[in-house]
Amino acid sequence: MLILSRKVDEKIKIGNDITLTIIEVKGEQVKIGVEAPKNVKVFRQEVFEEIQKENKDAAAASSGISEEGLSALFKKTGRDSRP
């Protein structure tokens, strides 16, 4: 993990297309502005985790496969299925 110190109005660049700007620091809360292309989805971690859980639950419900079965399928992705 890279740890950076920034002050209000200072920025962090991620690649060529993403910029994080420190907007405000108040006590233990930091407001961060995110500039990213529209095709890049930006979520708070807890929202992202909830979306992932709901996607797994929906996939399992519609296919009749358990969450463990889905996890096993996801682990297999990327493998060459040719003999």
CNS distance restraints for C-alpha pairs under 8 A (distance, minus, plus):
assign (resid   6 and name CA) (resid  10 and name CA) 5.84 0.50 0.50
assign (resid   6 and name CA) (resid  11 and name CA) 7.29 0.50 0.50
assign (resid   6 and name CA) (resid  22 and name CA) 7.10 0.50 0.50
assign (resid   7 and name CA) (resid  22 and name CA) 6.63 0.50 0.50
assign (resid   8 and name CA) (resid  21 and name CA) 7.79 0.50 0.50
assign (resid   8 and name CA) (resid  22 and name CA) 4.98 0.50 0.50
assign (resid   8 and name CA) (resid  23 and name CA) 5.54 0.50 0.50
assign (resid   8 and name CA) (resid  24 and name CA) 5.74 0.50 0.50
assign (resid   8 and name CA) (resid  25 and name CA) 7.02 0.50 0.50
assign (resid   9 and name CA) (resid  21 and name CA) 6.07 0.50 0.50
assign (resid   9 and name CA) (resid  22 and name CA) 5.31 0.50 0.50
assign (resid   9 and name CA) (resid  23 and name CA) 5.81 0.50 0.50
assign (resid   9 and name CA) (resid  24 and name CA) 7.98 0.50 0.50
assign (resid  10 and name CA) (resid  21 and name CA) 5.86 0.50 0.50
assign (resid  10 and name CA) (resid  22 and name CA) 5.81 0.50 0.50
assign (resid  11 and name CA) (resid  19 and name CA) 6.64 0.50 0.50
assign (resid  11 and name CA) (resid  20 and name CA) 5.45 0.50 0.50
assign (resid  11 and name CA) (resid  21 and name CA) 4.38 0.50 0.50
assign (resid  11 and name CA) (resid  22 and name CA) 6.38 0.50 0.50
assign (resid  12 and name CA) (resid  19 and name CA) 5.70 0.50 0.50
assign (resid  12 and name CA) (resid  20 and name CA) 5.01 0.50 0.50
assign (resid  12 and name CA) (resid  21 and name CA) 6.47 0.50 0.50
assign (resid  13 and name CA) (resid  17 and name CA) 7.82 0.50 0.50
assign (resid  13 and name CA) (resid  18 and name CA) 5.87 0.50 0.50
assign (resid  13 and name CA) (resid  19 and name CA) 4.60 0.50 0.50
assign (resid  13 and name CA) (resid  20 and name CA) 6.38 0.50 0.50
assign (resid  14 and name CA) (resid  18 and name CA) 5.02 0.50 0.50
assign (resid  14 and name CA) (resid  19 and name CA) 6.13 0.50 0.50
assign (resid  14 and name CA) (resid  20 and name CA) 7.87 0.50 0.50
assign (resid  17 and name CA) (resid  35 and name CA) 7.85 0.50 0.50
assign (resid  17 and name CA) (resid  36 and name CA) 5.93 0.50 0.50
assign (resid  17 and name CA) (resid  37 and name CA) 6.64 0.50 0.50
assign (resid  18 and name CA) (resid  34 and name CA) 7.20 0.50 0.50
assign (resid  18 and name CA) (resid  35 and name CA) 5.56 0.50 0.50
assign (resid  18 and name CA) (resid  36 and name CA) 4.60 0.50 0.50
assign (resid  18 and name CA) (resid  37 and name CA) 7.33 0.50 0.50
assign (resid  19 and name CA) (resid  34 and name CA) 5.91 0.50 0.50
assign (resid  19 and name CA) (resid  35 and name CA) 5.08 0.50 0.50
assign (resid  19 and name CA) (resid  36 and name CA) 6.67 0.50 0.50
assign (resid  20 and name CA) (resid  32 and name CA) 6.49 0.50 0.50
assign (resid  20 and name CA) (resid  33 and name CA) 5.58 0.50 0.50
assign (resid  20 and name CA) (resid  34 and name CA) 4.75 0.50 0.50
assign (resid  20 and name CA) (resid  35 and name CA) 6.41 0.50 0.50
assign (resid  21 and name CA) (resid  32 and name CA) 5.57 0.50 0.50
assign (resid  21 and name CA) (resid  33 and name CA) 4.92 0.50 0.50
assign (resid  21 and name CA) (resid  34 and name CA) 6.54 0.50 0.50
assign (resid  22 and name CA) (resid  30 and name CA) 7.35 0.50 0.50
assign (resid  22 and name CA) (resid  31 and name CA) 6.22 0.50 0.50
assign (resid  22 and name CA) (resid  32 and name CA) 4.73 0.50 0.50
assign (resid  22 and name CA) (resid  33 and name CA) 6.37 0.50 0.50
assign (resid  23 and name CA) (resid  30 and name CA) 7.55 0.50 0.50
assign (resid  23 and name CA) (resid  31 and name CA) 5.25 0.50 0.50
assign (resid  23 and name CA) (resid  32 and name CA) 5.39 0.50 0.50
assign (resid  23 and name CA) (resid  33 and name CA) 6.31 0.50 0.50
assign (resid  24 and name CA) (resid  30 and name CA) 5.78 0.50 0.50
assign (resid  24 and name CA) (resid  31 and name CA) 5.03 0.50 0.50
assign (resid  24 and name CA) (resid  32 and name CA) 7.26 0.50 0.50
assign (resid  25 and name CA) (resid  29 and name CA) 5.94 0.50 0.50
assign (resid  25 and name CA) (resid  30 and name CA) 4.55 0.50 0.50
assign (resid  25 and name CA) (resid  31 and name CA) 6.40 0.50 0.50
assign (resid  26 and name CA) (resid  30 and name CA) 6.40 0.50 0.50
assign (resid  36 and name CA) (resid  40 and name CA) 6.31 0.50 0.50
assign (resid  43 and name CA) (resid  47 and name CA) 6.20 0.50 0.50
assign (resid  43 and name CA) (resid  48 and name CA) 5.71 0.50 0.50
assign (resid  44 and name CA) (resid  48 and name CA) 6.21 0.50 0.50
assign (resid  45 and name CA) (resid  49 and name CA) 6.19 0.50 0.50
assign (resid  46 and name CA) (resid  50 and name CA) 6.28 0.50 0.50
assign (resid  47 and name CA) (resid  51 and name CA) 6.23 0.50 0.50
assign (resid  48 and name CA) (resid  52 and name CA) 6.25 0.50 0.50
assign (resid  49 and name CA) (resid  53 and name CA) 6.21 0.50 0.50
assign (resid  50 and name CA) (resid  54 and name CA) 6.13 0.50 0.50
assign (resid  51 and name CA) (resid  55 and name CA) 6.07 0.50 0.50
assign (resid  52 and name CA) (resid  56 and name CA) 6.23 0.50 0.50
assign (resid  53 and name CA) (resid  57 and name CA) 6.12 0.50 0.50
assign (resid  54 and name CA) (resid  58 and name CA) 6.00 0.50 0.50
assign (resid  55 and name CA) (resid  59 and name CA) 6.08 0.50 0.50
assign (resid  56 and name CA) (resid  60 and name CA) 6.05 0.50 0.50
assign (resid  56 and name CA) (resid  67 and name CA) 6.85 0.50 0.50
assign (resid  56 and name CA) (resid  70 and name CA) 7.50 0.50 0.50
assign (resid  57 and name CA) (resid  61 and name CA) 6.06 0.50 0.50
assign (resid  57 and name CA) (resid  67 and name CA) 7.25 0.50 0.50
assign (resid  58 and name CA) (resid  62 and name CA) 6.12 0.50 0.50
assign (resid  59 and name CA) (resid  63 and name CA) 6.05 0.50 0.50
assign (resid  59 and name CA) (resid  65 and name CA) 7.87 0.50 0.50
assign (resid  60 and name CA) (resid  64 and name CA) 5.49 0.50 0.50
assign (resid  60 and name CA) (resid  65 and name CA) 4.88 0.50 0.50
assign (resid  60 and name CA) (resid  66 and name CA) 5.65 0.50 0.50
assign (resid  60 and name CA) (resid  67 and name CA) 6.21 0.50 0.50
assign (resid  60 and name CA) (resid  70 and name CA) 7.06 0.50 0.50
assign (resid  61 and name CA) (resid  65 and name CA) 7.15 0.50 0.50
assign (resid  65 and name CA) (resid  69 and name CA) 5.75 0.50 0.50
assign (resid  65 and name CA) (resid  70 and name CA) 6.51 0.50 0.50
assign (resid  66 and name CA) (resid  70 and name CA) 6.31 0.50 0.50
assign (resid  67 and name CA) (resid  71 and name CA) 6.12 0.50 0.50
assign (resid  68 and name CA) (resid  72 and name CA) 6.22 0.50 0.50
assign (resid  69 and name CA) (resid  73 and name CA) 6.31 0.50 0.50
assign (resid  70 and name CA) (resid  74 and name CA) 6.18 0.50 0.50
assign (resid  71 and name CA) (resid  75 and name CA) 6.25 0.50 0.50
assign (resid  72 and name CA) (resid  76 and name CA) 6.50 0.50 0.50
assign (resid  73 and name CA) (resid  77 and name CA) 6.77 0.50 0.50
